[in-house]
Amino acid sequence: MASLSGNLATMGPGVPYAIAAKFAYQERVVIALVGDGAMQMNGINGLITISKYWPQWKDPRLIVLVLNNRDLNQVTWEQRIMSGDPKFEGSQDLPDFPFARYAEMLGLKGIGLDHPDAVAGAWETALNADRPTVIEARTDPQVPPLPPHITLEQARHFMSSVLKGDPERGGMIRQSFKEMAETFLPHKT
């Protein structure tokens, strides 16, 4: 079973949805995937609720994966692609919050994830934990969350944001070329 908030930029429902799912199905593992903006908005408060009630659940596993890139990334990229506006750091940069350490402070399990090679181990640990777990995955805000095919107008807007002086244009250009190269060059298996 899965639930989605319904639209882009509906920030904050992941952790509350997970708590509701856990109360409805206490015998199941519940997983929430949230960005750091949504987690700072109300997810960290939801962890307080989780820390209070988890000992009562038949299966204590509730996993929150926080994609931490210190950016309101969907908004940043939407503005670049839809309007051609460069990132406005004053409203889109987020303070760095220690989500995994905060979870530990509340008596939950916290896992910091800084490298792709550690993903499988982090999930294995979380799925075998005796309590709710927060996996804090450090991600790169310069990787565009673009669909595989964008319109010509969207490509023009993206280039416009770069030309207008987006503060992260160097990394954005490197990531875009990297993704294009991976699409067109044969993969070794």
Backbone as CSV, one residue per row, in Angstrom:
resi,resn,N_x,N_y,N_z,CA_x,CA_y,CA_z,C_x,C_y,C_z
1,MET,0.841,-1.171,0.000,0.000,0.000,0.000,0.896,1.247,0.000
2,ALA,0.421,2.278,-0.625,1.191,3.509,-0.666,0.237,4.685,-0.683
3,SER,0.750,5.819,-0.242,-0.027,7.044,-0.278,0.886,8.167,-0.729
4,LEU,0.333,9.075,-1.516,1.085,10.216,-2.030,0.253,11.457,-1.775
5,SER,0.915,12.554,-1.480,0.192,13.777,-1.141,-0.627,14.320,-2.299
6,GLY,-0.320,13.946,-3.507,-1.160,14.332,-4.629,-0.547,15.293,-5.606
7,ASN,0.196,16.267,-5.168,0.749,17.265,-6.075,2.166,17.628,-5.666
8,LEU,2.907,18.154,-6.613,4.245,18.659,-6.334,4.148,19.807,-5.343
9,ALA,5.066,19.872,-4.440,5.193,20.953,-3.465,4.128,20.917,-2.372
10,THR,3.472,19.785,-2.200,2.614,19.613,-1.036,3.543,19.142,0.077
11,MET,4.123,20.096,0.780,5.188,19.749,1.711,4.668,19.278,3.052
12,GLY,5.305,18.226,3.538,5.104,17.829,4.910,4.226,16.646,5.221
13,PRO,3.519,16.014,4.274,2.620,14.949,4.699,3.282,13.591,4.943
14,GLY,4.522,13.387,4.503,5.145,12.070,4.575,5.171,11.464,5.968
15,VAL,5.699,12.168,6.937,5.798,11.620,8.296,4.412,11.509,8.940
16,PRO,3.535,12.517,8.851,2.192,12.326,9.402,1.445,11.156,8.752
17,TYR,1.583,10.984,7.423,0.961,9.838,6.751,1.519,8.530,7.315
18,ALA,2.837,8.492,7.533,3.468,7.277,8.062,2.961,6.960,9.472
19,ILE,2.806,7.985,10.286,2.283,7.771,11.644,0.856,7.224,11.568
20,ALA,0.037,7.802,10.713,-1.346,7.326,10.558,-1.357,5.878,10.064
21,ALA,-0.504,5.559,9.105,-0.431,4.189,8.583,-0.003,3.216,9.674
22,LYS,0.924,3.653,10.504,1.408,2.773,11.571,0.311,2.510,12.596
23,PHE,-0.468,3.510,12.937,-1.577,3.291,13.862,-2.635,2.380,13.239
24,ALA,-2.852,2.504,11.935,-3.854,1.675,11.261,-3.378,0.238,11.062
25,TYR,-2.069,0.060,10.822,-1.499,-1.259,10.540,-0.243,-1.467,11.384
26,GLN,-0.416,-1.642,12.671,0.719,-1.713,13.585,1.623,-2.922,13.342
27,GLU,1.114,-3.940,12.687,1.902,-5.143,12.450,2.769,-5.040,11.192
28,ARG,2.674,-3.947,10.441,3.422,-3.767,9.195,4.580,-2.796,9.366
29,VAL,5.572,-2.969,8.510,6.649,-1.989,8.407,6.100,-0.801,7.624
30,VAL,6.362,0.395,8.090,5.923,1.606,7.402,7.168,2.390,7.000
31,ILE,7.167,2.898,5.767,8.310,3.649,5.252,7.829,4.989,4.703
32,ALA,8.495,6.068,5.129,8.223,7.413,4.616,9.474,7.920,3.904
33,LEU,9.292,8.486,2.721,10.386,9.094,1.966,10.115,10.583,1.908
34,VAL,10.984,11.376,2.535,10.728,12.817,2.617,11.996,13.603,2.309
35,GLY,11.791,14.812,1.833,12.901,15.730,1.634,13.202,16.468,2.925
36,ASP,14.345,17.108,2.969,14.739,17.808,4.184,13.870,19.020,4.467
37,GLY,13.320,19.660,3.434,12.420,20.801,3.662,11.161,20.364,4.378
38,ALA,10.549,19.298,3.897,9.347,18.768,4.538,9.663,18.252,5.936
39,MET,10.819,17.654,6.083,11.200,17.126,7.400,11.388,18.264,8.397
40,GLN,11.986,19.382,7.943,12.135,20.518,8.846,10.797,21.193,9.114
41,MET,9.892,21.133,8.131,8.603,21.792,8.295,7.794,21.158,9.416
42,ASN,7.627,19.844,9.389,6.890,19.207,10.485,7.311,17.775,10.765
43,GLY,8.187,17.204,9.962,8.634,15.829,10.188,9.371,15.639,11.494
44,ILE,10.200,16.615,11.866,10.930,16.454,13.127,9.977,16.459,14.315
45,ASN,8.860,17.185,14.186,7.851,17.141,15.247,7.151,15.788,15.271
46,GLY,6.943,15.209,14.076,6.347,13.879,14.009,7.208,12.828,14.682
47,LEU,8.530,13.021,14.655,9.412,12.067,15.334,9.162,12.039,16.844
48,ILE,8.747,13.160,17.402,8.411,13.191,18.831,7.206,12.285,19.091
49,THR,6.207,12.354,18.229,5.036,11.476,18.352,5.450,10.017,18.209
50,ILE,6.276,9.728,17.222,6.758,8.362,17.015,7.483,7.857,18.254
51,SER,8.332,8.703,18.838,9.102,8.267,20.013,8.196,7.967,21.203
52,LYS,7.048,8.603,21.250,6.113,8.353,22.356,5.374,7.025,22.182
53,TYR,4.945,6.731,20.970,4.029,5.609,20.761,4.658,4.307,20.271
54,TRP,5.882,4.330,19.749,6.412,3.123,19.129,6.461,1.920,20.060
55,PRO,6.717,2.063,21.361,6.748,0.854,22.191,5.399,0.113,22.254
56,GLN,4.323,0.771,21.880,3.000,0.148,21.919,2.680,-0.629,20.631
57,TRP,3.457,-0.443,19.584,3.150,-1.047,18.298,3.572,-2.508,18.265
58,LYS,2.793,-3.350,17.580,3.105,-4.773,17.448,4.443,-4.969,16.743
59,ASP,4.695,-4.214,15.708,5.969,-4.217,14.992,6.504,-2.791,15.081
60,PRO,7.617,-2.578,15.762,8.083,-1.206,16.004,8.736,-0.523,14.803
61,ARG,8.859,-1.208,13.677,9.611,-0.644,12.550,8.790,0.381,11.767
62,LEU,9.256,1.600,11.807,8.781,2.709,10.986,10.049,3.406,10.520
63,ILE,10.257,3.463,9.228,11.510,4.003,8.682,11.216,5.306,7.954
64,VAL,11.969,6.334,8.299,11.862,7.618,7.612,13.184,7.849,6.881
65,LEU,13.126,7.867,5.556,14.294,8.207,4.752,14.219,9.693,4.451
66,VAL,15.203,10.438,4.930,15.273,11.880,4.680,16.324,12.121,3.602
67,LEU,15.904,12.701,2.482,16.832,13.073,1.418,17.316,14.488,1.722
68,ASN,18.502,14.568,2.279,19.034,15.823,2.801,20.011,16.445,1.808
69,ASN,19.540,17.478,1.097,20.423,18.194,0.171,20.530,19.683,0.507
70,ARG,19.988,20.073,1.648,20.068,21.448,2.154,19.483,22.465,1.174
71,ASP,18.421,22.042,0.477,17.813,22.892,-0.543,16.338,22.522,-0.679
72,LEU,15.494,23.507,-0.924,14.106,23.212,-1.297,14.147,22.822,-2.770
73,ASN,14.666,21.646,-3.028,15.105,21.226,-4.350,14.008,21.187,-5.404
74,GLN,12.832,20.681,-5.082,11.764,20.651,-6.082,11.390,22.072,-6.500
75,VAL,11.346,22.977,-5.539,11.017,24.376,-5.844,12.134,24.996,-6.680
76,THR,13.366,24.777,-6.272,14.514,25.324,-6.994,14.487,24.891,-8.455
77,TRP,14.315,23.600,-8.695,14.335,23.093,-10.065,13.087,23.463,-10.830
78,GLU,11.951,23.513,-10.160,10.732,23.929,-10.839,10.879,25.367,-11.355
79,GLN,11.468,26.244,-10.542,11.651,27.630,-10.979,12.635,27.718,-12.134
80,ARG,13.670,26.887,-12.105,14.629,26.899,-13.207,13.978,26.439,-14.502
81,ILE,13.239,25.353,-14.435,12.692,24.736,-15.634,11.427,25.445,-16.130
82,MET,10.571,25.873,-15.217,9.293,26.464,-15.623,9.403,27.957,-15.943
83,SER,10.300,28.647,-15.230,10.366,30.104,-15.399,11.710,30.621,-15.881
84,GLY,12.730,29.778,-15.854,14.056,30.232,-16.244,14.723,31.079,-15.179
85,ASP,14.226,30.988,-13.939,14.798,31.782,-12.847,15.927,31.021,-12.167
86,PRO,17.030,31.704,-11.884,18.087,31.043,-11.128,17.647,30.801,-9.686
87,LYS,18.351,29.931,-9.029,18.058,29.645,-7.627,18.164,30.928,-6.807
88,PHE,17.180,31.144,-5.950,17.221,32.272,-5.022,17.608,31.702,-3.662
89,GLU,18.884,31.821,-3.332,19.423,31.171,-2.141,18.721,31.596,-0.853
90,GLY,18.270,32.866,-0.795,17.645,33.376,0.415,16.389,32.628,0.820
91,SER,15.698,32.065,-0.145,14.464,31.350,0.196,14.563,29.847,-0.025
92,GLN,15.629,29.378,-0.631,15.688,27.966,-0.964,16.793,27.188,-0.264
93,ASP,17.807,27.858,0.245,18.820,27.157,1.031,18.251,26.827,2.402
94,LEU,18.490,25.616,2.862,18.004,25.190,4.172,19.158,25.055,5.146
95,PRO,18.903,25.330,6.427,19.950,25.065,7.414,20.199,23.568,7.493
96,ASP,21.422,23.206,7.757,21.779,21.797,7.871,21.328,21.293,9.246
97,PHE,20.405,20.368,9.262,19.856,19.833,10.509,20.291,18.371,10.640
98,PRO,20.741,17.960,11.819,21.227,16.583,11.999,20.078,15.598,12.276
99,PHE,19.364,15.181,11.242,18.171,14.345,11.406,18.463,13.019,12.112
100,ALA,19.526,12.330,11.716,19.845,11.036,12.337,20.212,11.225,13.812
101,ARG,20.994,12.231,14.109,21.360,12.484,15.520,20.135,12.870,16.336
102,TYR,19.241,13.652,15.766,18.010,14.046,16.448,17.167,12.807,16.780
103,ALA,17.071,11.884,15.820,16.330,10.640,16.062,16.940,9.894,17.252
104,GLU,18.248,9.818,17.293,18.929,9.136,18.409,18.616,9.831,19.737
105,MET,18.584,11.163,19.719,18.244,11.908,20.938,16.873,11.524,21.474
106,LEU,15.959,11.184,20.564,14.594,10.832,20.950,14.439,9.352,21.306
107,GLY,15.529,8.596,21.239,15.468,7.170,21.554,15.164,6.293,20.353
108,LEU,15.201,6.884,19.165,15.002,6.132,17.934,16.365,5.749,17.370
109,LYS,16.383,4.991,16.302,17.648,4.670,15.642,17.902,5.719,14.564
110,GLY,19.126,6.192,14.466,19.519,7.151,13.444,20.679,6.613,12.642
111,ILE,20.573,6.699,11.330,21.636,6.231,10.441,22.003,7.364,9.493
112,GLY,23.266,7.756,9.501,23.766,8.741,8.541,24.271,8.021,7.311
113,LEU,23.894,8.497,6.143,24.251,7.839,4.894,24.922,8.867,3.994
114,ASP,26.232,8.695,3.782,27.000,9.660,3.000,27.537,9.109,1.683
115,HIS,27.378,7.813,1.447,27.976,7.228,0.251,27.046,6.171,-0.336
116,PRO,26.925,6.131,-1.662,26.018,5.159,-2.290,26.305,3.701,-1.921
117,ASP,27.566,3.384,-1.659,27.915,2.009,-1.305,27.306,1.574,0.029
118,ALA,26.865,2.526,0.834,26.315,2.202,2.151,24.788,2.074,2.150
119,VAL,24.153,2.265,1.008,22.685,2.252,0.943,22.113,0.904,1.387
120,ALA,22.592,-0.181,0.810,22.052,-1.507,1.140,22.200,-1.812,2.632
121,GLY,23.365,-1.512,3.187,23.595,-1.763,4.615,22.691,-0.928,5.510
122,ALA,22.451,0.316,5.106,21.574,1.189,5.901,20.154,0.627,5.923
123,TRP,19.668,0.193,4.746,18.310,-0.372,4.690,18.225,-1.691,5.457
124,GLU,19.258,-2.497,5.362,19.259,-3.767,6.106,19.202,-3.500,7.610
125,THR,19.986,-2.543,8.066,19.979,-2.188,9.489,18.606,-1.667,9.908
126,ALA,18.040,-0.778,9.107,16.739,-0.192,9.438,15.632,-1.251,9.454
127,LEU,15.655,-2.149,8.481,14.612,-3.174,8.406,14.734,-4.226,9.505
128,ASN,15.908,-4.325,10.105,16.117,-5.268,11.201,16.142,-4.595,12.572
129,ALA,15.868,-3.319,12.624,15.944,-2.572,13.893,14.788,-2.943,14.828
130,ASP,15.033,-2.729,16.094,14.005,-3.014,17.107,13.225,-1.760,17.488
131,ARG,13.349,-0.739,16.661,12.685,0.540,16.922,12.598,1.341,15.629
132,PRO,11.819,2.400,15.598,11.768,3.254,14.403,13.154,3.821,14.064
133,THR,13.371,4.042,12.791,14.684,4.457,12.299,14.562,5.645,11.351
134,VAL,15.492,6.579,11.473,15.638,7.664,10.510,16.944,7.432,9.754
135,ILE,16.829,7.301,8.433,18.006,7.238,7.570,18.158,8.622,6.953
136,GLU,19.258,9.259,7.257,19.530,10.585,6.693,20.517,10.428,5.550
137,ALA,20.025,10.528,4.320,20.859,10.364,3.130,21.292,11.728,2.614
138,ARG,22.587,11.959,2.600,23.130,13.194,2.032,23.067,13.088,0.523
139,THR,22.364,14.013,-0.113,22.203,13.977,-1.559,22.720,15.264,-2.175
140,ASP,22.916,15.234,-3.466,23.489,16.360,-4.196,22.374,17.235,-4.763
141,PRO,22.267,18.500,-4.339,21.204,19.358,-4.843,21.381,19.761,-6.303
142,GLN,22.548,19.479,-6.859,22.800,19.886,-8.237,22.405,18.812,-9.251
143,VAL,21.909,17.675,-8.762,21.405,16.645,-9.673,19.963,17.006,-10.006
144,PRO,19.683,17.286,-11.254,18.331,17.726,-11.607,17.311,16.588,-11.495
145,PRO,16.182,16.848,-10.831,15.121,15.839,-10.760,14.232,15.934,-12.002
146,LEU,14.860,15.843,-13.156,14.150,16.024,-14.416,13.669,14.683,-14.947
147,PRO,12.536,14.683,-15.606,12.098,13.457,-16.271,13.048,13.150,-17.419
148,PRO,13.003,11.928,-17.954,13.935,11.578,-19.024,13.791,12.439,-20.275
149,HIS,12.608,12.990,-20.483,12.395,13.832,-21.664,11.763,15.137,-21.207
150,ILE,12.398,16.244,-21.588,11.822,17.549,-21.265,11.486,18.260,-22.569
151,THR,10.611,19.222,-22.478,10.220,19.965,-23.674,11.313,20.953,-24.054
152,LEU,11.255,21.419,-25.277,12.206,22.428,-25.737,12.068,23.694,-24.888
153,GLU,10.843,24.078,-24.563,10.626,25.261,-23.725,11.267,25.081,-22.346
154,GLN,11.126,23.895,-21.756,11.748,23.642,-20.458,13.270,23.705,-20.558
155,ALA,13.828,23.183,-21.634,15.278,23.256,-21.837,15.729,24.705,-21.973
156,ARG,14.952,25.525,-22.692,15.281,26.952,-22.824,15.261,27.641,-21.460
157,HIS,14.238,27.350,-20.664,14.154,27.945,-19.324,15.351,27.534,-18.459
158,PHE,15.719,26.263,-18.539,16.865,25.781,-17.772,18.124,26.557,-18.163
159,MET,18.362,26.688,-19.469,19.537,27.425,-19.928,19.453,28.892,-19.526
160,SER,18.265,29.456,-19.520,18.078,30.840,-19.099,18.493,31.015,-17.643
161,SER,18.122,30.055,-16.802,18.497,30.163,-15.381,20.011,30.102,-15.219
162,VAL,20.665,29.284,-16.046,22.131,29.190,-15.999,22.741,30.521,-16.435
163,LEU,22.250,31.062,-17.546,22.801,32.309,-18.080,22.540,33.511,-17.176
164,LYS,21.452,33.459,-16.399,21.141,34.556,-15.476,22.020,34.521,-14.224
165,GLY,22.873,33.517,-14.121,23.819,33.496,-13.018,23.419,32.626,-11.843
166,ASP,22.767,31.487,-12.104,22.410,30.585,-11.018,23.668,30.266,-10.205
167,PRO,23.601,30.374,-8.864,24.794,30.182,-8.047,25.361,28.764,-8.111
168,GLU,24.597,27.808,-8.602,25.075,26.426,-8.658,25.256,25.944,-10.096
169,ARG,25.433,26.882,-11.032,25.463,26.526,-12.446,26.598,25.567,-12.804
170,GLY,27.757,25.701,-12.190,28.878,24.806,-12.510,28.534,23.353,-12.229
171,GLY,28.012,23.090,-11.046,27.624,21.726,-10.692,26.460,21.223,-11.518
172,MET,25.525,22.118,-11.816,24.361,21.725,-12.626,24.803,21.296,-14.023
173,ILE,25.707,22.040,-14.602,26.179,21.726,-15.953,26.938,20.400,-15.937
174,ARG,27.808,20.200,-14.939,28.555,18.936,-14.835,27.597,17.751,-14.706
175,GLN,26.590,17.888,-13.827,25.639,16.793,-13.625,24.830,16.526,-14.889
176,SER,24.420,17.572,-15.574,23.634,17.393,-16.804,24.441,16.655,-17.864
177,PHE,25.718,17.040,-18.048,26.557,16.344,-19.021,26.801,14.898,-18.600
178,LYS,26.990,14.687,-17.313,27.198,13.324,-16.797,25.983,12.458,-17.116
179,GLU,24.789,12.977,-16.866,23.572,12.214,-17.134,23.383,11.967,-18.623
180,MET,23.692,12.965,-19.460,23.582,12.777,-20.905,24.569,11.714,-21.372
181,ALA,25.779,11.759,-20.854,26.790,10.773,-21.244,26.350,9.365,-20.852
182,GLU,25.787,9.220,-19.668,25.313,7.908,-19.227,24.163,7.413,-20.096
183,THR,23.375,8.320,-20.643,22.259,7.939,-21.504,22.750,7.439,-22.862
184,PHE,23.783,8.113,-23.413,24.198,7.805,-24.776,25.362,6.842,-24.890
185,LEU,26.166,6.709,-23.841,27.318,5.808,-23.917,26.918,4.423,-23.432
186,PRO,27.464,3.374,-24.075,27.104,2.016,-23.659,27.628,1.742,-22.238
187,HIS,26.822,1.009,-21.486,27.199,0.652,-20.112,27.949,-0.669,-20.129
188,LYS,29.000,-0.722,-19.335,29.744,-1.983,-19.187,29.070,-2.788,-18.102
189,THR,28.884,-4.074,-18.372,28.281,-4.950,-17.363,29.198,-6.060,-16.977
